[in-house]
Amino acid sequence: MNINKLSLINVIRNPVDTTVSMILMSLGVAIISMMLLISSATKNQLESNLGGVDMVIGAKGSPIQVILSSIFHIDNPTGNISLSEVKKIVDDPLIQSAVPVSFGDNYKNYRIVGTSKEFPDIYSAQLKSGKIWSQNLEVTIGSSVAQKTKLKIGDKFYGSHGLGSDGHIHNNYDYVVVGIFEQSNSVLDNLILTDTQSVWMIHSNDILENQDKMITSMLVKFKSPIGLIQIPRKINSNTTFQAALPSMEINRMIDLLGFGISTINIIALLIIVVSGVSIFLNLYNSLRKRRFELALIRVYGANKLQLMRLILQESILISFFGTLLGFAISRLTLVVILNVFVDNHNLDTISLSFIDSEIVIVMLAFIVGIFASIIPVYKAYKIDAIKTLTNA
């Protein structure tokens, strides 16, 4: 007797009850799966975008805003800082490198960043074609910028003022694309890089000639941990600048993200538990209706263990199909999100492939299936074939 085939037939022939149980299971699985995928992508993105930057010097304000604007490029800066004054700080022998960052314009929502040629080194960026900018108004663009805007080497474009799409266009100066970076899976993929002088030139009408040159921030890397201990405290206490530490702020963000995801996952776990109750009710009610059928199976040669296995497999099959459906729903939902939020470049790195942490979901669904079947399995074991057929 083929117990595997029979268990599958029993699952299929109760479409309403089976569908309800599967949908409940799939919803819980989909929510947890989606949270794991987003959490994994976000954590990887946060870590890859740090690029070894130990400290960001910016204008006074929220430290997390300084980090988000200067490293992740997803917020407005807290203000500008004097280049000549900040240079006095970064001349410290404890500092290995200091890379200036200036921005305030965009092209099709991709930020135009004025910086030095050391900026690509932060992300170990390699050129796909062309070269690094060498003159004013030359730009080297990230791989995502090239893909989404269709810009290629030799193309010219105008930047828009501000970080949104509604700023006025600086049509007095046009940028020219001279290079395209290889994909680095970092924020660099979504940036347009040029020299700092280009940013000053385009905004020359807004800056007095005798005014000190300003930048948005400075990305700093230390030679040793001693610098990390001494210099940030000195900057925050004795200057008008702010020293923000990316590692500290990122840990705070991950903690906040983890708290939110944990809350959502608890709700999803409750849904999965409800699905387990639904599977139990499905099997229990089905068992009451099928007592004569199960008794016949015993008569035709199946032993009690095979009967128990039949009920157990039905429960596990419902959990298994519900889990597969949940994984499919989570991926489909993320595809919809990625298509709807096409302008949110930070969602581009979410992978839809199976990740190791999702194994826990499979194990959880398997355990729920087993627990949901315990009482029905016991009832199947206790069926007296002779008595059941006699009373039929």
N, C-alpha and C positions, 0 to 999 in steps of 0.2 A: 504494500500500500504506500503510495507516494504522499507522505505527510506534507512535504514542501509545496507540492502542487495544490493539495487540498486546502492548506492554510491560505494560499493566495486567492483561491476561488472564494473562500468564505469572506475574505476581506472585500473582494470586488462585488459580491452579491448583496452587500448591505451598503449601497452607495450613500444614502443620506447620513446615517450614523457615522460611517467611515469618513465622509467628507467633513462633517462638523469637527470630528476629533483631529483630522489632519490640518484643517484651517487654524484651529486653536494652537496646535503645536507649531505650525509654520510661522504664525505671527510672533510667537515668543522667540523662536529661533532667528527669524529675520531681524528683529530688533537688536538682539544681542550680537548677531553677526555683523550688522551694519555699524554698531558702536565699536566693535573690535577693529573693523577695517578702517574706520575714520580715526580711531585712537592711534592705531599703528602708523597710518600715513602721517598724521599730525606730529607724532613723536619723532618719526624719521625726518620729517621736514624741518622741525625745530632744531634737531641736532645737526643736520647737514648744513643748515643756513648759518650756524654759528661760525663755521670756517676757522676755528682757532682764535676768534676775537675774544680777548679777555676783558676789555673795558670799552665803553663808548662814552666819549666826552661830548656833552650837548648843553643846550640851554636849560636853566632851572625849570623844574616842572615834575611831571610824573616820570619816574625811572622806567616803568614798563612802557610808557609812550615813547620814550627815547629809543628803547630797544626795538619796539614794533616798527617805528618809522625808519630807523637807520639800518637795521639788519634785515628785518622781514619786509619792509616797505609796504605795510598794510595800515598805516595810520599817519596822521599829520604830525610834523615835527613840533617840538615845544618852542621853537624859535631858532634864531641864528646866533653864532658865536664868532668872535674876532679871531681871524686866522693868525695874526701876529701874536696875540696874547696866548693862544693855545699852543703855538710853537714853542713858547718859553717852557711850557709844561712838558711837552713830549721830547724835549732835548735831554731829558733825564737819562742817565746811563742805564737805569733799570729797564728802560723801554727798548724793545727790539725793533718794532716797526710802528708807524702811525700813518694811516691812510685817510686823507680828507674825503668827505662826502658832501656834495651840494646838490640840492634838487628843489623843484618847485614847478616843473613843467612836465608834460606828458605827451605821448603820441598814441591816440586810440586807447587810452587808459594804461599804457605802459610807461613807466616812469623813466624820464631822462635824467641820468645821474652824472654830474660833473665830479670827476675824481682823478686819481693818479694811475699810472700804468701798473701799480702794485695791487690794485683792487682785484683783478682777475686771479691773481696768485692766491688770494684768500680761499678761493674755491677750486684751486688747482685746475683752472679752466684751460682748455685747449682750443685752438682755432680750427674751425671746420673749413673755412675758406677766407681769402682776403688777408687782412693784417689788423694789427692794433692801431687805433687812431694815432696820428702823429702831428696833425695840425688842427687849428681851431675849426669847429663845426664839422669835424669828421667824427663818425660814430662807429662803434663796433657793437653789434646787437646780439642778444641771447637767442637760443635756438627756438624757443616758443614765440618770441617776437617775430622772428623771420617766418615761422610757419603760419601764424595767425594773421599777420598783416600783409604777407606776401612780399615784404621788402627783400630786395636782393642787392648785391654789390653794384654800386653806381647809382642807385635810386636816391632821389632827394625828397625831403619832406619838411613840413613846418611843425614846430612844437606848439602845443596849446598851454596857456598859462594855468597854473594850478594843477591839482592832482586828479581832477575830474574831467569829464568830457565836455563841460559847458563853459570852459574858460576861453578868453579871446585868443586868436591865433597870432603868433609872432611871425607875421609874413614878411618882415624885413630881413630875416636871416633864415636860410634853409640849411638843414643838415644834409650830409651826404654819407651813405653807408659805405664803409671801406672794409668791413670784416664781419664775419658771423662766427659765433662760438659753437663748439660742439655742445650737445646736451650734457649738463652737469648735475641734473636732478637737484638743483638748488635755486635760490631766488634769482641768481644770475641769469637763468634761462628767460626770465621775464623782465629784464632790464635793458635799457639803451644807454651805453656808456660813452662818455666823451670827456674832454679835459675840463678842468674847473674854469679855465679862462673863457671857454665857450659860454658857460652859464652866466658868468659876469658880463660878457659882451652883450648877450641878448637882453639882460636886465640892466644895461648901463643907464637907461633913462630913469631907473628907480634908485640909482646909487650916485651920490655926489662924488665928484672926481677926487676930492680930498678926504673922502670918508674911508675908514679902514675896510679892507676887503673882508667879507663875511663868508662863512661856510655853515652848513647845517650841523655837521658833527665830525668827530674824528674817531676812527676805529683803531684801537690800540692792542698790541700784543706785547707781553712782558717777556723779559729774558729768563726770569725765575719767579717762583711764588712770592718772593719777598716784595716785588713790585706790586703784586696783587693785594698785599696786606697794607703797604704803606701809602701808595700814591692815591688810591680812591678816597681814603679818609682825608688826606691833605687837600685834595681838590675840593671836596664838599665843604670843608671847614674854612679854607683860606681864599677861595676864588668865587667869582660870580657864575662859574660853570657848575655842571653836575656830572658826576662820574657814576654811570650805571653799569652794573655787572651782569652781563647776559646770562651766565650760568645760574646766578641766584634768581633772576627774574623768570627764567625758563622753568626752573623747578617750581616756582609759585604757580605758573600757568598750568603746568602738568598736574599739580595738586588740585587746582580748581577744576581742570578738565576731568580728572579722575573722579572727583566728587560727583560731578554732574552725570558722568557715564555710569557710575555705580548706582545712582538713584534710578536712572532709566533701566539699568539691567535688573534691578530688584523687581520693577514692574513687569519686565519681560519674564523673569523667573516665575512670578505669580501666574502669568498667563500659561506658562508651560505646565505648572502644577495643575491648573484648571483643565488643561488638555489631558493630563494624566487621569484626572477624575472622569473626564468624558470618555476616555478609552475604557476605563474600568466599567462605567455604566453600560457602554456599548457591548463589551464582552459579557457582562453579567446578564443583561437582558437577552442577549443572543443565546447565551447558554441555557436559559430557561426555555426558550423556544426550540432549542436543538437537542434537548435531552434524548428524544427518541432516535434522532439521527446519530448522536454520539454512541448510544447503546448499540445501534446497528454496526457502527464501525468496530466496536469491541467484538461483536459476534463474528465479523468477517476477518478477525485475526489480529487486530491492533491491541497491544497491551496497554496498561494504565499509563506507563511512562510515555508512550507514543501519543496518547490522548492529551496528557499534560503538555507535551511538546507542541502539539497542534495549537492549543490555546495560547501558549507563550509566544509562538511564532506569529500568530495573528496580531498580538499586541505590539510586538517588535516591528512587524511590517508597517503598521499604521504609524508608529513613531519614526521609522526610517523614511517613509515617503513624505511625512510631514516635515522632517528635517531637510530633505532634498528640496522640497517646495520652499521652505524658509530661506535656504541659501540662494535659490533662484530669485525670490522676492527681494532679498537684500541687494543683490547685484543689479536687478532691474531698477530698483529705487535709486541707487547711486548713479546709474546711467542717466536717469531722468534728471537728477539733481545736477550732474555735470553738464548736461545740455542746457538746462534752464539757467544755471549760473555760469555761463560761458565767460563772462567778464571777470569772474573771481578766479584769477590765475592760480591761486593757492590750492584749489581743488583738483588741479590737473594731475597731481602726483598720486591720487588715490588708486591703489591697485585693486583689481577685481578678482585676482587669483586667490586660491585657497591659502590661508595663512595658518601657521602652526597652532596658534591659540584657539582656532576654531575646532580643533580636535576635542577640546573640552565640551563644546556644544554637542558633538556627536555622542560622546560618552554620557552626557547628561540626558539626552533623549533616549539612549539605550537603557539607562537606569530607570527613567520614568516608565518606559514600556514594561520593564520587568516588574516594578512595584505595582503598576496598574493591573497586572495579570495574576498577582499572587492569590487573591481570593477566588477568581474564576478557575485558575489552575487547580486549586484545592477542591473546588466543587466538582470539577471534571474527574479528578482522581477518585472522589467518593461515589461516583455514579455506579449504581448496581445495574448492570446490563439486563439481567434476567428479570428483575423486579420491574424495571422501567418498561420493558417490552410486554410484560404480562399485564401491566396496568394501562397500556396504550389503548 
